[in-house]
Every structure is written in structure tokens, then in C-alpha cells.
Amino acid sequence: MKQVEFTLQTEFIALCNLLKLAGVAGSAGHGKHMVEVGEVKVDGQPESRKTAKIRAGQYVECLGTRITVVGTP
């Protein structure tokens, strides 16, 4: 599984935007579609909310990629 680390600059990021910025989805709209069809898990659980708030300490899995979200030091 490919590992990606994403550093948050704010308190949270919308799931669809995270997928785009981490390079898993080509656009936020594509990210929303991936969530809609059930290809995304947050912290190991299926996620159906396209704009779920993802915070530091969480991880997202999609299409063989695991995105670990970290906060700024």
C-alpha cells in the first residue's frame, strides 16, 4: 500500500479536498465520487460523507493509498 503523509495547515480539511490535495483524486469532484461509490475509508471504517472533517491523527485509505494526516509542529 502506498503511504502519503499530509500536513494540515488548519484545524481540519474536507475529505474530498484531502483526496485531491494528496494526489489520489484528480479533482474534489472526483474525490466526492470516490466517496459516493464506497472507495474511501477513514480510520478503517467506510465513510459516506463527502465533506467529512478530517483532522490531524486520522488516516484515510482509498485505492491502495493510505493518507496519514498530521498537524503542523
PyMOL Python script that loads the backbone (N, CA, C, O; Angstrom):
from pymol import cmd

cmd.read_pdbstr("""\
ATOM      1  N   MET A   1       0.843  -1.172   0.000  1.00  0.00           N
ATOM      2  CA  MET A   1       0.000   0.000   0.000  1.00  0.00           C
ATOM      3  C   MET A   1       0.897   1.248   0.000  1.00  0.00           C
ATOM      4  O   MET A   1       1.855   1.335   0.768  1.00  0.00           O
ATOM      5  N   LYS A   2       0.580   2.184  -0.849  1.00  0.00           N
ATOM      6  CA  LYS A   2       1.321   3.444  -0.931  1.00  0.00           C
ATOM      7  C   LYS A   2       1.004   4.296   0.292  1.00  0.00           C
ATOM      8  O   LYS A   2      -0.154   4.399   0.696  1.00  0.00           O
ATOM      9  N   GLN A   3       2.029   4.908   0.881  1.00  0.00           N
ATOM     10  CA  GLN A   3       1.871   5.747   2.072  1.00  0.00           C
ATOM     11  C   GLN A   3       2.092   7.213   1.693  1.00  0.00           C
ATOM     12  O   GLN A   3       3.084   7.550   1.048  1.00  0.00           O
ATOM     13  N   VAL A   4       1.162   8.079   2.099  1.00  0.00           N
ATOM     14  CA  VAL A   4       1.283   9.514   1.869  1.00  0.00           C
ATOM     15  C   VAL A   4       1.051  10.214   3.200  1.00  0.00           C
ATOM     16  O   VAL A   4       0.118   9.875   3.929  1.00  0.00           O
ATOM     17  N   GLU A   5       1.897  11.190   3.520  1.00  0.00           N
ATOM     18  CA  GLU A   5       1.700  11.979   4.732  1.00  0.00           C
ATOM     19  C   GLU A   5       1.236  13.369   4.315  1.00  0.00           C
ATOM     20  O   GLU A   5       1.868  14.010   3.475  1.00  0.00           O
ATOM     21  N   PHE A   6       0.144  13.833   4.895  1.00  0.00           N
ATOM     22  CA  PHE A   6      -0.418  15.143   4.572  1.00  0.00           C
ATOM     23  C   PHE A   6      -0.396  15.999   5.829  1.00  0.00           C
ATOM     24  O   PHE A   6      -0.918  15.595   6.868  1.00  0.00           O
ATOM     25  N   THR A   7       0.208  17.184   5.737  1.00  0.00           N
ATOM     26  CA  THR A   7       0.294  18.093   6.887  1.00  0.00           C
ATOM     27  C   THR A   7      -0.800  19.141   6.793  1.00  0.00           C
ATOM     28  O   THR A   7      -0.884  19.887   5.817  1.00  0.00           O
ATOM     29  N   LEU A   8      -1.634  19.186   7.818  1.00  0.00           N
ATOM     30  CA  LEU A   8      -2.710  20.171   7.886  1.00  0.00           C
ATOM     31  C   LEU A   8      -2.159  21.544   8.238  1.00  0.00           C
ATOM     32  O   LEU A   8      -1.266  21.663   9.076  1.00  0.00           O
ATOM     33  N   GLN A   9      -2.687  22.575   7.602  1.00  0.00           N
ATOM     34  CA  GLN A   9      -2.343  23.954   7.934  1.00  0.00           C
ATOM     35  C   GLN A   9      -3.465  24.606   8.747  1.00  0.00           C
ATOM     36  O   GLN A   9      -3.294  25.695   9.296  1.00  0.00           O
ATOM     37  N   THR A  10      -4.613  23.925   8.814  1.00  0.00           N
ATOM     38  CA  THR A  10      -5.787  24.419   9.533  1.00  0.00           C
ATOM     39  C   THR A  10      -6.267  23.331  10.493  1.00  0.00           C
ATOM     40  O   THR A  10      -5.620  22.293  10.632  1.00  0.00           O
ATOM     41  N   GLU A  11      -7.383  23.566  11.143  1.00  0.00           N
ATOM     42  CA  GLU A  11      -7.906  22.602  12.120  1.00  0.00           C
ATOM     43  C   GLU A  11      -8.360  21.303  11.459  1.00  0.00           C
ATOM     44  O   GLU A  11      -8.188  20.221  12.022  1.00  0.00           O
ATOM     45  N   PHE A  12      -8.941  21.413  10.259  1.00  0.00           N
ATOM     46  CA  PHE A  12      -9.443  20.230   9.544  1.00  0.00           C
ATOM     47  C   PHE A  12      -9.448  20.508   8.053  1.00  0.00           C
ATOM     48  O   PHE A  12      -9.237  21.635   7.607  1.00  0.00           O
ATOM     49  N   ILE A  13      -9.700  19.429   7.283  1.00  0.00           N
ATOM     50  CA  ILE A  13      -9.855  19.536   5.835  1.00  0.00           C
ATOM     51  C   ILE A  13     -11.011  18.637   5.419  1.00  0.00           C
ATOM     52  O   ILE A  13     -11.208  17.563   5.988  1.00  0.00           O
ATOM     53  N   ALA A  14     -11.772  19.079   4.429  1.00  0.00           N
ATOM     54  CA  ALA A  14     -12.869  18.261   3.908  1.00  0.00           C
ATOM     55  C   ALA A  14     -12.275  17.039   3.196  1.00  0.00           C
ATOM     56  O   ALA A  14     -11.269  17.143   2.494  1.00  0.00           O
ATOM     57  N   LEU A  15     -12.909  15.897   3.389  1.00  0.00           N
ATOM     58  CA  LEU A  15     -12.416  14.639   2.826  1.00  0.00           C
ATOM     59  C   LEU A  15     -12.179  14.726   1.322  1.00  0.00           C
ATOM     60  O   LEU A  15     -11.130  14.294   0.843  1.00  0.00           O
ATOM     61  N   CYS A  16     -13.122  15.272   0.573  1.00  0.00           N
ATOM     62  CA  CYS A  16     -12.975  15.345  -0.885  1.00  0.00           C
ATOM     63  C   CYS A  16     -11.766  16.207  -1.272  1.00  0.00           C
ATOM     64  O   CYS A  16     -11.082  15.904  -2.250  1.00  0.00           O
ATOM     65  N   ASN A  17     -11.501  17.269  -0.520  1.00  0.00           N
ATOM     66  CA  ASN A  17     -10.341  18.125  -0.803  1.00  0.00           C
ATOM     67  C   ASN A  17      -9.035  17.419  -0.437  1.00  0.00           C
ATOM     68  O   ASN A  17      -8.030  17.577  -1.130  1.00  0.00           O
ATOM     69  N   LEU A  18      -9.047  16.651   0.638  1.00  0.00           N
ATOM     70  CA  LEU A  18      -7.863  15.896   1.031  1.00  0.00           C
ATOM     71  C   LEU A  18      -7.474  14.903  -0.061  1.00  0.00           C
ATOM     72  O   LEU A  18      -6.299  14.781  -0.406  1.00  0.00           O
ATOM     73  N   LEU A  19      -8.460  14.197  -0.601  1.00  0.00           N
ATOM     74  CA  LEU A  19      -8.184  13.230  -1.662  1.00  0.00           C
ATOM     75  C   LEU A  19      -7.539  13.911  -2.863  1.00  0.00           C
ATOM     76  O   LEU A  19      -6.639  13.352  -3.490  1.00  0.00           O
ATOM     77  N   LYS A  20      -7.999  15.115  -3.181  1.00  0.00           N
ATOM     78  CA  LYS A  20      -7.435  15.875  -4.295  1.00  0.00           C
ATOM     79  C   LYS A  20      -6.011  16.320  -3.976  1.00  0.00           C
ATOM     80  O   LYS A  20      -5.099  16.083  -4.768  1.00  0.00           O
ATOM     81  N   LEU A  21      -5.811  16.957  -2.835  1.00  0.00           N
ATOM     82  CA  LEU A  21      -4.506  17.511  -2.491  1.00  0.00           C
ATOM     83  C   LEU A  21      -3.445  16.438  -2.249  1.00  0.00           C
ATOM     84  O   LEU A  21      -2.255  16.689  -2.439  1.00  0.00           O
ATOM     85  N   ALA A  22      -3.864  15.263  -1.838  1.00  0.00           N
ATOM     86  CA  ALA A  22      -2.919  14.159  -1.617  1.00  0.00           C
ATOM     87  C   ALA A  22      -2.596  13.422  -2.916  1.00  0.00           C
ATOM     88  O   ALA A  22      -1.732  12.545  -2.932  1.00  0.00           O
ATOM     89  N   GLY A  23      -3.283  13.773  -4.004  1.00  0.00           N
ATOM     90  CA  GLY A  23      -2.988  13.181  -5.300  1.00  0.00           C
ATOM     91  C   GLY A  23      -3.726  11.893  -5.596  1.00  0.00           C
ATOM     92  O   GLY A  23      -3.413  11.215  -6.575  1.00  0.00           O
ATOM     93  N   VAL A  24      -4.698  11.542  -4.771  1.00  0.00           N
ATOM     94  CA  VAL A  24      -5.458  10.307  -5.002  1.00  0.00           C
ATOM     95  C   VAL A  24      -6.567  10.556  -6.019  1.00  0.00           C
ATOM     96  O   VAL A  24      -6.870   9.686  -6.835  1.00  0.00           O
ATOM     97  N   ALA A  25      -7.170  11.741  -5.973  1.00  0.00           N
ATOM     98  CA  ALA A  25      -8.237  12.110  -6.905  1.00  0.00           C
ATOM     99  C   ALA A  25      -7.752  13.263  -7.784  1.00  0.00           C
ATOM    100  O   ALA A  25      -6.949  14.087  -7.347  1.00  0.00           O
ATOM    101  N   GLY A  26      -8.239  13.319  -9.013  1.00  0.00           N
ATOM    102  CA  GLY A  26      -7.849  14.381  -9.933  1.00  0.00           C
ATOM    103  C   GLY A  26      -8.476  15.719  -9.609  1.00  0.00           C
ATOM    104  O   GLY A  26      -7.951  16.763  -9.996  1.00  0.00           O
ATOM    105  N   SER A  27      -9.596  15.698  -8.902  1.00  0.00           N
ATOM    106  CA  SER A  27     -10.289  16.923  -8.523  1.00  0.00           C
ATOM    107  C   SER A  27     -11.130  16.631  -7.283  1.00  0.00           C
ATOM    108  O   SER A  27     -11.307  15.473  -6.904  1.00  0.00           O
ATOM    109  N   ALA A  28     -11.642  17.679  -6.660  1.00  0.00           N
ATOM    110  CA  ALA A  28     -12.513  17.479  -5.498  1.00  0.00           C
ATOM    111  C   ALA A  28     -13.788  16.746  -5.922  1.00  0.00           C
ATOM    112  O   ALA A  28     -14.322  15.936  -5.165  1.00  0.00           O
ATOM    113  N   GLY A  29     -14.269  17.029  -7.122  1.00  0.00           N
ATOM    114  CA  GLY A  29     -15.453  16.339  -7.636  1.00  0.00           C
ATOM    115  C   GLY A  29     -15.199  14.849  -7.808  1.00  0.00           C
ATOM    116  O   GLY A  29     -16.065  14.023  -7.519  1.00  0.00           O
ATOM    117  N   HIS A  30     -14.008  14.513  -8.281  1.00  0.00           N
ATOM    118  CA  HIS A  30     -13.641  13.105  -8.417  1.00  0.00           C
ATOM    119  C   HIS A  30     -13.564  12.460  -7.031  1.00  0.00           C
ATOM    120  O   HIS A  30     -13.977  11.315  -6.848  1.00  0.00           O
ATOM    121  N   GLY A  31     -13.027  13.211  -6.050  1.00  0.00           N
ATOM    122  CA  GLY A  31     -12.970  12.722  -4.673  1.00  0.00           C
ATOM    123  C   GLY A  31     -14.363  12.444  -4.126  1.00  0.00           C
ATOM    124  O   GLY A  31     -14.582  11.431  -3.462  1.00  0.00           O
ATOM    125  N   LYS A  32     -15.299  13.337  -4.403  1.00  0.00           N
ATOM    126  CA  LYS A  32     -16.686  13.142  -3.949  1.00  0.00           C
ATOM    127  C   LYS A  32     -17.275  11.875  -4.555  1.00  0.00           C
ATOM    128  O   LYS A  32     -17.980  11.123  -3.882  1.00  0.00           O
ATOM    129  N   HIS A  33     -16.980  11.644  -5.830  1.00  0.00           N
ATOM    130  CA  HIS A  33     -17.481  10.438  -6.492  1.00  0.00           C
ATOM    131  C   HIS A  33     -16.897   9.183  -5.847  1.00  0.00           C
ATOM    132  O   HIS A  33     -17.605   8.195  -5.655  1.00  0.00           O
ATOM    133  N   MET A  34     -15.612   9.221  -5.516  1.00  0.00           N
ATOM    134  CA  MET A  34     -14.969   8.071  -4.881  1.00  0.00           C
ATOM    135  C   MET A  34     -15.629   7.743  -3.542  1.00  0.00           C
ATOM    136  O   MET A  34     -15.822   6.576  -3.202  1.00  0.00           O
ATOM    137  N   VAL A  35     -15.970   8.784  -2.791  1.00  0.00           N
ATOM    138  CA  VAL A  35     -16.664   8.581  -1.510  1.00  0.00           C
ATOM    139  C   VAL A  35     -18.051   7.994  -1.776  1.00  0.00           C
ATOM    140  O   VAL A  35     -18.478   7.054  -1.105  1.00  0.00           O
ATOM    141  N   GLU A  36     -18.741   8.560  -2.760  1.00  0.00           N
ATOM    142  CA  GLU A  36     -20.110   8.146  -3.084  1.00  0.00           C
ATOM    143  C   GLU A  36     -20.208   6.668  -3.443  1.00  0.00           C
ATOM    144  O   GLU A  36     -21.179   6.002  -3.082  1.00  0.00           O
ATOM    145  N   VAL A  37     -19.210   6.154  -4.150  1.00  0.00           N
ATOM    146  CA  VAL A  37     -19.258   4.755  -4.592  1.00  0.00           C
ATOM    147  C   VAL A  37     -18.605   3.798  -3.588  1.00  0.00           C
ATOM    148  O   VAL A  37     -18.484   2.603  -3.859  1.00  0.00           O
ATOM    149  N   GLY A  38     -18.183   4.320  -2.430  1.00  0.00           N
ATOM    150  CA  GLY A  38     -17.701   3.453  -1.358  1.00  0.00           C
ATOM    151  C   GLY A  38     -16.242   3.058  -1.422  1.00  0.00           C
ATOM    152  O   GLY A  38     -15.863   2.032  -0.857  1.00  0.00           O
ATOM    153  N   GLU A  39     -15.406   3.847  -2.098  1.00  0.00           N
ATOM    154  CA  GLU A  39     -13.994   3.502  -2.228  1.00  0.00           C
ATOM    155  C   GLU A  39     -13.122   4.079  -1.118  1.00  0.00           C
ATOM    156  O   GLU A  39     -11.908   3.875  -1.130  1.00  0.00           O
ATOM    157  N   VAL A  40     -13.715   4.798  -0.151  1.00  0.00           N
ATOM    158  CA  VAL A  40     -12.927   5.525   0.848  1.00  0.00           C
ATOM    159  C   VAL A  40     -13.244   5.037   2.260  1.00  0.00           C
ATOM    160  O   VAL A  40     -14.402   4.832   2.624  1.00  0.00           O
ATOM    161  N   LYS A  41     -12.177   4.858   3.044  1.00  0.00           N
ATOM    162  CA  LYS A  41     -12.316   4.521   4.458  1.00  0.00           C
ATOM    163  C   LYS A  41     -11.564   5.572   5.276  1.00  0.00           C
ATOM    164  O   LYS A  41     -10.491   6.031   4.886  1.00  0.00           O
ATOM    165  N   VAL A  42     -12.146   5.940   6.413  1.00  0.00           N
ATOM    166  CA  VAL A  42     -11.490   6.845   7.355  1.00  0.00           C
ATOM    167  C   VAL A  42     -11.303   6.080   8.657  1.00  0.00           C
ATOM    168  O   VAL A  42     -12.262   5.557   9.224  1.00  0.00           O
ATOM    169  N   ASP A  43     -10.075   6.019   9.120  1.00  0.00           N
ATOM    170  CA  ASP A  43      -9.734   5.274  10.332  1.00  0.00           C
ATOM    171  C   ASP A  43     -10.244   3.831  10.269  1.00  0.00           C
ATOM    172  O   ASP A  43     -10.671   3.269  11.278  1.00  0.00           O
ATOM    173  N   GLY A  44     -10.193   3.241   9.072  1.00  0.00           N
ATOM    174  CA  GLY A  44     -10.564   1.845   8.891  1.00  0.00           C
ATOM    175  C   GLY A  44     -12.042   1.581   8.696  1.00  0.00           C
ATOM    176  O   GLY A  44     -12.438   0.433   8.499  1.00  0.00           O
ATOM    177  N   GLN A  45     -12.874   2.623   8.747  1.00  0.00           N
ATOM    178  CA  GLN A  45     -14.321   2.466   8.593  1.00  0.00           C
ATOM    179  C   GLN A  45     -14.790   3.121   7.293  1.00  0.00           C
ATOM    180  O   GLN A  45     -14.291   4.187   6.933  1.00  0.00           O
ATOM    181  N   PRO A  46     -15.733   2.506   6.586  1.00  0.00           N
ATOM    182  CA  PRO A  46     -16.262   3.131   5.361  1.00  0.00           C
ATOM    183  C   PRO A  46     -16.830   4.514   5.676  1.00  0.00           C
ATOM    184  O   PRO A  46     -17.499   4.705   6.691  1.00  0.00           O
ATOM    185  N   GLU A  47     -16.557   5.464   4.803  1.00  0.00           N
ATOM    186  CA  GLU A  47     -17.034   6.837   5.004  1.00  0.00           C
ATOM    187  C   GLU A  47     -17.926   7.235   3.841  1.00  0.00           C
ATOM    188  O   GLU A  47     -17.541   7.089   2.680  1.00  0.00           O
ATOM    189  N   SER A  48     -19.116   7.737   4.148  1.00  0.00           N
ATOM    190  CA  SER A  48     -20.061   8.136   3.098  1.00  0.00           C
ATOM    191  C   SER A  48     -20.285   9.640   3.054  1.00  0.00           C
ATOM    192  O   SER A  48     -21.006  10.122   2.180  1.00  0.00           O
ATOM    193  N   ARG A  49     -19.689  10.394   3.969  1.00  0.00           N
ATOM    194  CA  ARG A  49     -19.833  11.858   3.966  1.00  0.00           C
ATOM    195  C   ARG A  49     -18.717  12.463   3.118  1.00  0.00           C
ATOM    196  O   ARG A  49     -17.542  12.371   3.473  1.00  0.00           O
ATOM    197  N   LYS A  50     -19.086  13.073   2.010  1.00  0.00           N
ATOM    198  CA  LYS A  50     -18.110  13.598   1.062  1.00  0.00           C
ATOM    199  C   LYS A  50     -17.254  14.710   1.661  1.00  0.00           C
ATOM    200  O   LYS A  50     -16.081  14.845   1.313  1.00  0.00           O
ATOM    201  N   THR A  51     -17.825  15.493   2.544  1.00  0.00           N
ATOM    202  CA  THR A  51     -17.089  16.612   3.132  1.00  0.00           C
ATOM    203  C   THR A  51     -16.820  16.387   4.619  1.00  0.00           C
ATOM    204  O   THR A  51     -16.768  17.338   5.398  1.00  0.00           O
ATOM    205  N   ALA A  52     -16.651  15.130   5.002  1.00  0.00           N
ATOM    206  CA  ALA A  52     -16.325  14.813   6.398  1.00  0.00           C
ATOM    207  C   ALA A  52     -15.082  15.599   6.808  1.00  0.00           C
ATOM    208  O   ALA A  52     -14.145  15.737   6.021  1.00  0.00           O
ATOM    209  N   LYS A  53     -15.073  16.107   8.022  1.00  0.00           N
ATOM    210  CA  LYS A  53     -13.937  16.880   8.523  1.00  0.00           C
ATOM    211  C   LYS A  53     -12.841  15.927   8.994  1.00  0.00           C
ATOM    212  O   LYS A  53     -13.022  15.171   9.949  1.00  0.00           O
ATOM    213  N   ILE A  54     -11.717  15.979   8.315  1.00  0.00           N
ATOM    214  CA  ILE A  54     -10.584  15.119   8.649  1.00  0.00           C
ATOM    215  C   ILE A  54      -9.577  15.951   9.435  1.00  0.00           C
ATOM    216  O   ILE A  54      -9.163  17.023   8.995  1.00  0.00           O
ATOM    217  N   ARG A  55      -9.192  15.445  10.596  1.00  0.00           N
ATOM    218  CA  ARG A  55      -8.292  16.167  11.492  1.00  0.00           C
ATOM    219  C   ARG A  55      -6.970  15.414  11.660  1.00  0.00           C
ATOM    220  O   ARG A  55      -6.849  14.246  11.291  1.00  0.00           O
ATOM    221  N   ALA A  56      -5.987  16.111  12.224  1.00  0.00           N
ATOM    222  CA  ALA A  56      -4.684  15.503  12.484  1.00  0.00           C
ATOM    223  C   ALA A  56      -4.877  14.265  13.352  1.00  0.00           C
ATOM    224  O   ALA A  56      -5.690  14.261  14.276  1.00  0.00           O
ATOM    225  N   GLY A  57      -4.123  13.220  13.046  1.00  0.00           N
ATOM    226  CA  GLY A  57      -4.214  11.967  13.783  1.00  0.00           C
ATOM    227  C   GLY A  57      -5.085  10.933  13.092  1.00  0.00           C
ATOM    228  O   GLY A  57      -5.070   9.764  13.478  1.00  0.00           O
ATOM    229  N   GLN A  58      -5.842  11.335  12.081  1.00  0.00           N
ATOM    230  CA  GLN A  58      -6.686  10.392  11.358  1.00  0.00           C
ATOM    231  C   GLN A  58      -5.935   9.893  10.122  1.00  0.00           C
ATOM    232  O   GLN A  58      -4.934  10.474   9.702  1.00  0.00           O
ATOM    233  N   TYR A  59      -6.448   8.797   9.553  1.00  0.00           N
ATOM    234  CA  TYR A  59      -5.896   8.317   8.289  1.00  0.00           C
ATOM    235  C   TYR A  59      -7.038   7.944   7.352  1.00  0.00           C
ATOM    236  O   TYR A  59      -8.128   7.568   7.784  1.00  0.00           O
ATOM    237  N   VAL A  60      -6.758   8.059   6.066  1.00  0.00           N
ATOM    238  CA  VAL A  60      -7.739   7.801   5.019  1.00  0.00           C
ATOM    239  C   VAL A  60      -7.146   6.781   4.066  1.00  0.00           C
ATOM    240  O   VAL A  60      -5.986   6.899   3.671  1.00  0.00           O
ATOM    241  N   GLU A  61      -7.932   5.782   3.693  1.00  0.00           N
ATOM    242  CA  GLU A  61      -7.496   4.773   2.730  1.00  0.00           C
ATOM    243  C   GLU A  61      -8.393   4.824   1.504  1.00  0.00           C
ATOM    244  O   GLU A  61      -9.617   4.889   1.609  1.00  0.00           O
ATOM    245  N   CYS A  62      -7.754   4.792   0.335  1.00  0.00           N
ATOM    246  CA  CYS A  62      -8.506   4.834  -0.916  1.00  0.00           C
ATOM    247  C   CYS A  62      -7.629   4.317  -2.048  1.00  0.00           C
ATOM    248  O   CYS A  62      -6.502   4.781  -2.224  1.00  0.00           O
ATOM    249  N   LEU A  63      -8.135   3.369  -2.808  1.00  0.00           N
ATOM    250  CA  LEU A  63      -7.455   2.840  -3.995  1.00  0.00           C
ATOM    251  C   LEU A  63      -5.994   2.478  -3.739  1.00  0.00           C
ATOM    252  O   LEU A  63      -5.116   2.832  -4.525  1.00  0.00           O
ATOM    253  N   GLY A  64      -5.739   1.779  -2.650  1.00  0.00           N
ATOM    254  CA  GLY A  64      -4.392   1.309  -2.367  1.00  0.00           C
ATOM    255  C   GLY A  64      -3.451   2.355  -1.801  1.00  0.00           C
ATOM    256  O   GLY A  64      -2.245   2.123  -1.718  1.00  0.00           O
ATOM    257  N   THR A  65      -3.982   3.498  -1.411  1.00  0.00           N
ATOM    258  CA  THR A  65      -3.175   4.564  -0.822  1.00  0.00           C
ATOM    259  C   THR A  65      -3.676   4.875   0.573  1.00  0.00           C
ATOM    260  O   THR A  65      -4.879   4.996   0.802  1.00  0.00           O
ATOM    261  N   ARG A  66      -2.744   5.003   1.504  1.00  0.00           N
ATOM    262  CA  ARG A  66      -3.088   5.379   2.874  1.00  0.00           C
ATOM    263  C   ARG A  66      -2.527   6.774   3.126  1.00  0.00           C
ATOM    264  O   ARG A  66      -1.318   6.993   3.051  1.00  0.00           O
ATOM    265  N   ILE A  67      -3.421   7.715   3.424  1.00  0.00           N
ATOM    266  CA  ILE A  67      -3.037   9.102   3.702  1.00  0.00           C
ATOM    267  C   ILE A  67      -3.077   9.291   5.214  1.00  0.00           C
ATOM    268  O   ILE A  67      -4.134   9.172   5.833  1.00  0.00           O
ATOM    269  N   THR A  68      -1.931   9.584   5.801  1.00  0.00           N
ATOM    270  CA  THR A  68      -1.849   9.871   7.226  1.00  0.00           C
ATOM    271  C   THR A  68      -1.848  11.381   7.388  1.00  0.00           C
ATOM    272  O   THR A  68      -1.024  12.076   6.792  1.00  0.00           O
ATOM    273  N   VAL A  69      -2.770  11.886   8.193  1.00  0.00           N
ATOM    274  CA  VAL A  69      -2.911  13.339   8.374  1.00  0.00           C
ATOM    275  C   VAL A  69      -2.207  13.743   9.660  1.00  0.00           C
ATOM    276  O   VAL A  69      -2.489  13.209  10.732  1.00  0.00           O
ATOM    277  N   VAL A  70      -1.289  14.693   9.537  1.00  0.00           N
ATOM    278  CA  VAL A  70      -0.547  15.190  10.684  1.00  0.00           C
ATOM    279  C   VAL A  70      -0.750  16.692  10.816  1.00  0.00           C
ATOM    280  O   VAL A  70      -1.054  17.376   9.838  1.00  0.00           O
ATOM    281  N   GLY A  71      -0.579  17.199  12.029  1.00  0.00           N
ATOM    282  CA  GLY A  71      -0.690  18.634  12.268  1.00  0.00           C
ATOM    283  C   GLY A  71       0.645  19.316  12.088  1.00  0.00           C
ATOM    284  O   GLY A  71       1.679  18.660  11.969  1.00  0.00           O
ATOM    285  N   THR A  72       0.621  20.628  12.069  1.00  0.00           N
ATOM    286  CA  THR A  72       1.870  21.375  11.981  1.00  0.00           C
ATOM    287  C   THR A  72       2.570  21.327  13.335  1.00  0.00           C
ATOM    288  O   THR A  72       1.916  21.365  14.377  1.00  0.00           O
ATOM    289  N   PRO A  73       3.892  21.244  13.318  1.00  0.00           N
ATOM    290  CA  PRO A  73       4.633  21.133  14.584  1.00  0.00           C
ATOM    291  C   PRO A  73       4.540  22.401  15.428  1.00  0.00           C
ATOM    292  O   PRO A  73       5.110  22.461  16.517  1.00  0.00           O
TER     293      PRO A  73
END
""", "prot")
cmd.dss("prot")
cmd.show_as("cartoon", "prot")
cmd.util.cbc("prot")
cmd.orient("prot")
